């Protein structure tokens, strides 16, 4: 992939974030998702690539989507797989909560796992413990490994877990071992990535969340030099059939980072919609200026860029809310 593609992808996440942020705290999630999706699709049309969506937003629900198999880009340039979540955290935006983002992962054609829209068990660490974690290990053993490799006492290890009833026992075991728990509500892409970044206080991400979000996360973890393992958790015969249809013969297989994102290159980009651990949200400044905070990473070079951008909204009328909202 061309290195210029990374910065072009940031323009796409910026557009989605700007469009959806205007729905912050208004109590409606589909309108925010639709705004992000429309802006993302429009901006993709200007990117010089031959893109195919392999993971689309909202595949199994009624929300607007960039559908699997959709062609994006100008039709020239590199052939790439695209995984998108135009608004990671639709409920977050509706409620006005932190940690909503617009996110995209891009890989060379055939490198991104075609993950169905179902649950996935995940574990994520930063570079210090890369190659040492196993999804099948107990959480207690994993925390000991992370503490040793990060050269910190176990009681100073912080484990990020989504606050859900399915994680109640896991949370209790982490606390009983003496470590700290960082709970979050929605937005597991940002939460997982934060656990692999050196500038955060988080050390380990574990739990069960969406499979599509897992693949998007994996692109960022590969760029950061971290590690990730995962396993699909089909809950019905219909979901098991869906795995087969998408080329996954053994849904119970432990998936390595290479299984999730193959090859030596991948691009991850995100722009904050609401402020969180990873990025600041969209800020409306004086004079019709909006500020966005983005991150873009490339696995081939290990480059991580943080980008703050000022946008003249009067020059981007396609991102303004319609219908007087």
N, C-alpha and C positions, 0 to 999 in steps of 0.2 A: 504494500500500500504506500502511496505517496505521503510524505510527512505533512504536506499542506492539507491533507484531508482532515487531520486532527483539529485544526483551527476552523475549518469549514463546519465540522460537526458541532463545535461550540456555538456557532451562529444559530444552529437549529435548536439546541437546548435553550439558548437565550430567548428565542422567539416564543417557545412553548411556555417558559416561565413567565415572561411578560404578559402573555395573553391570559394565563390561568390565575395569576396573582390578583387580578382585578376582581376575582370572585372570592377572595379570602374572607372567611367569617360570615358569608351570606347564607349559610345553611343549605346550600345546594351543591351536590358533588358532580352530577352528570354534566351540568352546564360548564363547570370548571374543566372537566375532562375533555369536553367537546372543544372548548376554546384552545386548550393545549394541543389537542390532536390536529385541529384545523391549521393552527399556526405551524406546527411541526411539518405537516405534509406540504404546506405551501413553501416553506423554506427549503425543504429537501429538493424541490424541483430545480433549485439553482446550484446544487452541489454536483461537481463533475465526477460522477461515478455511475456504475451500473449496479445498483443495490437491489437486493431482494430481502423482504422482511421474513425472517425465520422464527422470530418470537414477536407476536403482535400484542398490543395492549387490549385487555378486556376480551380475550378470545371466547370465553364461555359465558359472558354476561351480556347485558343489553346496552352497555356503555358504547359510545362511539369508539371506533378502533382503526388502527393501521393494521390491516388484516394480513395474516400469514400468506405469503406468496405475492404480495403487492410489490410492484416494481417502483423504485424510487431513484431519483437523480436524473441527470441530463441524458443518460444513455451512453455517455462516453466515459473514459477513465477506467479505474480498476473495478473488477468484479468482486463484490463484497456481500457478506451476510450482515444483516442488521437486526439487532434486538432492541426494542423500544419500550419505554414506559413514559409516555408524554407527561403524565402526572403521577408520580409515585407518591401516593398519599392523598387520594381524592377525599377521604373522610377528614384528613388533617386540614385541608383547605376549607372544607365546608364548616368545620368547627373553629377555624382560626388557630390551630395548634402548630407547634414547631415541627421541623424536619421534613417538609414536603419538598420534592425536587422534580425536575424534568431530567430524564436520564436516557442515554443511548450507549450501546456497545456495538462496535463494528469489528469484523474479522474478515480475513480473506475467504473467498467462496469455499464453503464446505467445512469451515473450522468451528462454528458455533453449534453446540448441541441443540437439537430441535426439541426443547423441553415442553411437554404438554402443560396445560394450565391445571395443576394439581399441587398437592403438598410435597415438600421436599425437606428432608432432614439435612442440616448444614452445620459445619464447623469451620471457623475462619481464624487464622492467626497471622501475625506479621512476619517479617523476614527472620527474626531471631529463632523462631521455632519451626521454620519451614522444613519439610521433609521428616518431621518427628511426630506429627499428630496422626491419629487414626480415629476415624469415626466410631469404630467398634470398641475403642478403649473407654474405660469408665471416665466420668467427668473428673473424678478425684485424681486419677493418674494424669489426665491431660493438664489439669491445673498445676500439678507438681512439675511437669515438663516445662510449661510456660514460665513458671516462677524461676526455675533453674536457669533457663536460657536467657531470661531477661534480668537475671541477677537481682531479684527482689524477694523479700519475704512473702510467703504465701498469703499472709493477711493483707498485703498490699496489692494483690492481684485483683483486677476488676473484670468481671465476666458480664458481657452484655446479653440479655435475654428478653425476648418479647413477652410482655405481660399478658399471658393467656392461661386459661385453666389447664390446658394440656401441658404446660411447663411448670405446674405447681411443685411436683416432686423434684424436678431438676433444680429449681430455685432453692428449695429447702436443702438439697444436698450440697450445693455450692456454699450456702451460708453455714451449714454444719461443719464443713471443712475449714471454715475460717476466712474465706475470701469474701470480697464485696460483690454485690449484684447491681448492675446498672440496668434498670427496667425501662423499656420504651413501649409505646402503644402501637403506632403504625410506622411504616417506612423502613423496612429491614435492609434495603440496599445501602442507604446511608449509614445505618447502625453497624452493619457488617464491615463496611470499608473503614469506618472510624476505628474499629478494633485492630486494624492492620497498619495504621498510620503512626509514625513516630511522635507526632506532635500532640497526640491525644493521651488521655489518662487511661484508656481502655486496652485490655490485653488479649481478650478472647471473646469470640462470638459463637454461641451455640443455640440450637433450637430448630423448630420446624416452621417453615413459612412457604411462600410461593415458589414453585420451580422456575418459572420464567425470570423472576427476580434473582434467583440463584445464578443463572447463566450470566446475567448482566453484571452481577457482583463479581463473578469469576474473572471477567475481563479486567476489572480494576485491580483485583488481587494479583493477577499475573503481572501487571505493570508495576506494582509496588514491590514485587519480589517476595510476597507472602505465600501462604498456602491455604488450600481449601479442599475439603472432601464433602461429598453429598450423597444422598440416596433418595430416589423417588419413593413416594408413599401413596400408591394408588389405593383409593378407598372403596372401589367397587369394580365389578367386572367390566363395566363400561370404560372406566379409567384405564384398566389394564389393556383393553382393546385399543384404546387411544394411544398408549405407549407403542404397541406393535405397529399401528398405522404410521407413527412418526419415526419408525426405524429403530426403536429401543426394544430388543428381544428379551432382555432380562431386566425388568424394572427394579429388582432388588439388588442389583450390582452396586458396589461402592464405587462412586465416580470420583476420580482424581481431578485435579485442576486441569490436567491435559485432556481428560475426557470432556470436561465442560467447555474448554476453549483450547483447541488444538493449535499446534504451530508455534512459531516464535514471535508472532506479532498480533496485536489487538489494540484497539483504541477504546477508551472509556471517556465519556464526557457527561457532566452534570451541571445544572444551574439551579441554585436555590430558589425556591418559591417562598417558603417561610424559613426563618432562621433556625439553625440546628447545630449539631456537633460538628458537621463537616463544612457547611457553607452558610453565609448570611442570606437572608431572603431578599426579594425585590424591595427596593426603597424608592418611594416617590419623593423626589426632591423639588425644589422650587424651579420655576421657569419651564415646567413641562418636561423635566428631565427624570428619567428612571435609571437607577443603578442596579446592575446585576452582579452577582458573585458566582463564578464558575470554576470548575476544575476540569482539566483534560490530561489524560495519561496515555502513554504509548508503551506497550510491552517491549518492543524491539529495542528501544533505547533506554527504557527505564525513566524517561522524562516525565515529570509531574509539574504542570503549570497551573497556577492560580491566577485567574483573570478577573479584574474588576472593570466593568464597562459602563459608560454613560450613554444613554439612548435618548435621542430627541423624539418624543412620542408624536409630535406633529409631523414628523417625517416617516412615521410608521403607522398610518391610519388603519392598516389591516389588523393591527394588534389591539385596537381599542374595542371596548365592549359595545355590542349592538343592543338595540331595543331599549335603550335608556337604563340598562342595569347598572 
